[in-house]
Amino acid sequence: MRVPQFMVGFGPTVFSRRRGETEYGVKAIPLGGYIRIVGMIPPAEEGESKRATRMRTFIAEVRGQALDDVLPSDAGRVFYAKPWWQRVVVMFAGPFHNLVLAVLFFAVTLTAIGTGVITTQLRSVPACVVPAGAESIAVAEEQDGDVCDIPIVTTGADAGELCEEGAADCARPAPSPAAQAGLRPGDTIVAVDGQPLDPTAYDSWTAVQQAIRGSAGQPLALTVERDGERRDVTVTPIENVVPTDDGEGTMTAGYVGVGPVPGFARQSAADLPGYFGMVVSQSVQRLIEIPERVPQLFRAAFLGEERDADGPIGVVGVGRISGEVFAFQDISGAQKLSFFLSLLASVNLVLFLFNLLPIYPLDGGHVAGALYEKARSVVARWRGRPDPGPFDIARLMPVAYVVAGLFIALSGLLLIADVVNPITLRQ
């Protein structure tokens, strides 16, 4: 395929140099780049209606501009004349490059530098179980007392309110399952129900949480390490109502009452596939959530509503958070480098996923068009009919303009929100 331009950025050309048949250069707006391939849009199909309408006129103009680049010497070097699989390879190459970079950055971060993890070492073991928001918590803080010694209502809608000990449904908070089992701050959980755990693996604390949540009212065997010695303890989680994973409801789960110590550690190369799969799953979920988060983003940008810390963020916001991280004095240089490489990896992963959406003019739209063309050709052959030829992607130009307009609008909204109501790590 003939490539007349290979450009970094968009807008007016700042610098360019021609080598062979390709012009390499830098544009004024550094928000991406493009490669212009000759013949991206095929000629009009035979039998296409010539009746003039506003839409047909628009498509004809776009087709004409694209075909103006085609020279007599191009012959079979135009994009639309290539086999479907070659077009898929070419359009997939860009997103695949982002995927390779994401895997590379994540691999270096995990195995050579280290990443932030939640270890299985216990930071806190509360002596009793106190409902969230209980009045006794504030009283204990004011009087520098023990919240476990303050009677509260134990059941019903008034649970957590102060009361006189001896009254109905009034008692001191019950001991926490962790305290009853003899767990202490500083203990490190090294096995759950006989299954060994790496205390600093990225998913070990998640495994502990899942085991506790799924064992409400049932004994759970833990192996902990304390002062260099291992000991087995049995804890029975109590039932607790917690939010569901999607945040739209509640569910009953086991509760023990322990808090972990955050850490920073290298992971083994064998952990990379699982870690990368987790990140991909989270990234896909975030992309799916973008449309439903746009209204809140608009309110945060123009109506002063508090910014959603888990909502989308733009280039300015990413730069601001990066600056905050590098300004922290209480984290090491390795942790800062880990954050930076993880950020680069995440950006490349999102670009890979976003560009593969089957929407024109994204790369995924071209891939989908080539696959549709092949499927159409196969069906025509089965029916004994001639090959319909290249799929006329020019008909999707109105969709391309709508998609581009939405993307520009979202980028502008993110820019405004990141400037007037930014997400910060110090909130």
Phi, psi and omega in degrees: 000139179275132182241102181282338183220140172226104190236141171257120182098182180225167177090207182296146179283128177269318181207142176205157178213135182265130174232117185067232181261005185244136175263119177258135183195179180237132179262170188285331184255104186278061181241035179141215180178177181200159172238124181267117179254137182288137173079035177294331180247126183282167174296165180298143179289150177295140179085003179294138183299136179262000182295128186283122170226166181299319181291316180296322178297318179297314181296320179297321178295317179297317180297319180297317179298321180292319183284344177297334180284343185281124179260156178303331182281351183289325178046243183274014182269004177281153185300312187292341182275350182280154176302154184303321184290329177292322177293323176297316180300314182296314183285335178279340186298320181297304176302324180297325176300316177298321179296317179299316179297319180299313180297318181297311181296318178295320181296314179297317181298311185291313190268334185253327185253311183118163180217157178294132181225163171256109185284173178264010173281139185272126177268325183220142175225094182296144182285336182216171181256115181242129179301145178300132179081010180298143181297333183293337180295312180295321180296316180298322179292319180293320184264002182053043182251189181259119182298337181286346181264359184259119180293142177218162174291130188265338183223169175082188183292337182266013182304130179101348179282152180291149180203171178270126181300134183107339177287165180298138179057028179237126180197167174287149182304142180289149177301146179286150177304323180296316180294320179297326181281350179091014177289148181226154172303138183099340175296146177241122178283120183247352177200146176233120183051040177084353179271115183294150179231144170274116186303336183247013176289149186295336185247007184292316180294327175299321178296321178296314179302313182297321179295318180292315182297327182270009184236032180301122179078004181239140180299139180233124182273124177240143171250122182240153177250126181223122180055040176081358180246147178258142179214149179263135176229153177242125181237142179245103180298143175267161179287139179215146179266122182230160177294149174288167183299328180275357177073007184261359180198195179230163179211160177269129182217163178287149180223132179247319179097053177228151177236138184271166176264126175290152181212184180216121185206155172283153177244161178282158179299332180293340180278347186300313180301316180295318180295316181294321177298320178297316181294319178298315179300316179294321181294318178299318180297320180294321178295320179295327184280347185305311182303320182283345179266350181298317179303318179293323177297319178297315180296324179291326183282325189240342184245005175077010179292149181298135183290137177286115183296338179261006181277179181295154182221146182260189183298317180296318180295320178297318178297321180295312181296322178299318178298320178297317180298315182288344177274346180297135179266344187261014173236152186282167176297325178297321179293322178294317178295321177299316178299316183297312181292324177296323178295315177299318179298317182294319179298315180294323179294316179296321177298320178300310182294317183294316183290342179270000174300133185284057182232127176284135017260017178296160180303323178298330177293319177293319178298315179298321179296319179293320179294320177297319179299317179295316179298320179295323179293318180296316179298319179296321179294320178299325181273001180074024181253160179291157179298126180294344180088192184299143175289129184280089184288348177299333180293343180266004181301320176302322176296319180300318180291323177295314180299315179298320179296318178296320180296317179296318179297316179295319178298318178295319179296318178296320179298314180297314181296321180292336180273311187271335183213068189284157169275128179230159179281352183258013181294000000 
